[in-house]
Amino acid sequence: MGKKVKVIILACTLFGFPFLLKTIDFKLEIFPSVTLPSYSDQVNTDRDLRLVEFELFGIDKFGKEQKLDRQKFFRSIPAKYVPWIIKNNFGLKQNGYTEHTTIRFNITYRKTINNTEKDIAKTKTWLKEGLIGQKCQDSFLIVKRNKLTISEKTRRLKDKAFINDTIFRLYE
């Protein structure tokens, strides 16, 4: 084969395969740094915008909830990864799988979770250090999920509604 044909095949493989995966479902995107926050969809700005927010809380020495500073808590982890870490329960689930269904073709696939007990123990130690660093007890981490509504007209927060909270026990 000629050099030109090899270059064309290489280019098609490098650019075509990732595009094919993204066409199946945006979760299969292998270049997330290139993707916009709304993926390939356009964000409709003609109505109120609804977002989900995660807030972290610890228990202070008086037994009351204390809101944690996310930057201090996650230290060197970039902010863009924080929602994914929280949605995946900080990696504290040992065995099992997560199931995803593609939007366009309705194909279901599973991702196996293979966290060892050692990994979970290290994660719990890291979480405890984050709590202690903000003067909280190191036994519980609370994640609260809120739905934010941003007004289409004023572009300001219109409503903040509590959805649920998840309590992580760091000692068992």
URHUHU-V215193 format. One record per residue. N is the residue number from 1. RES is the residue in one letter. D_FIRST is the distance of its C-alpha to the first C-alpha in whole Angstrom. Layout:
BEGIN
N,RES,D_FIRST
N,RES,D_FIRST
END
This chain:
BEGIN
1,M,0
2,G,4
3,K,7
4,K,8
5,V,6
6,K,7
7,V,10
8,I,11
9,I,11
10,L,13
11,A,15
12,C,16
13,T,16
14,L,19
15,F,21
16,G,20
17,F,22
18,P,25
19,F,26
20,L,26
21,L,28
22,K,30
23,T,30
24,I,32
25,D,34
26,F,35
27,K,36
28,L,32
29,E,31
30,I,30
31,F,30
32,P,34
33,S,35
34,V,33
35,T,35
36,L,38
37,P,41
38,S,42
39,Y,38
40,S,37
41,D,40
42,Q,43
43,V,46
44,N,49
45,T,51
46,D,54
47,R,56
48,D,57
49,L,54
50,R,54
51,L,52
52,V,53
53,E,54
54,F,55
55,E,58
56,L,58
57,F,62
58,G,64
59,I,67
60,D,69
61,K,72
62,F,75
63,G,73
64,K,71
65,E,68
66,Q,66
67,K,63
68,L,61
69,D,59
70,R,55
71,Q,54
72,K,56
73,F,56
74,F,52
75,R,52
76,S,48
77,I,47
78,P,45
79,A,47
80,K,44
81,Y,44
82,V,47
83,P,48
84,W,45
85,I,47
86,I,50
87,K,48
88,N,47
89,N,51
90,F,50
91,G,48
92,L,51
93,K,50
94,Q,49
95,N,48
96,G,47
97,Y,44
98,T,44
99,E,43
100,H,41
101,T,40
102,T,38
103,I,39
104,R,37
105,F,36
106,N,39
107,I,37
108,T,39
109,Y,37
110,R,39
111,K,39
112,T,41
113,I,43
114,N,43
115,N,46
116,T,48
117,E,52
118,K,51
119,D,49
120,I,51
121,A,54
122,K,52
123,T,52
124,K,55
125,T,56
126,W,54
127,L,56
128,K,59
129,E,59
130,G,58
131,L,61
132,I,63
133,G,62
134,Q,63
135,K,66
136,C,66
137,Q,67
138,D,64
139,S,64
140,F,63
141,L,60
142,I,61
143,V,58
144,K,59
145,R,57
146,N,58
147,K,57
148,L,58
149,T,58
150,I,58
151,S,60
152,E,58
153,K,60
154,T,61
155,R,58
156,R,60
157,L,61
158,K,63
159,D,63
160,K,62
161,A,62
162,F,62
163,I,60
164,N,60
165,D,60
166,T,59
167,I,61
168,F,59
169,R,61
170,L,60
171,Y,63
172,E,63
END
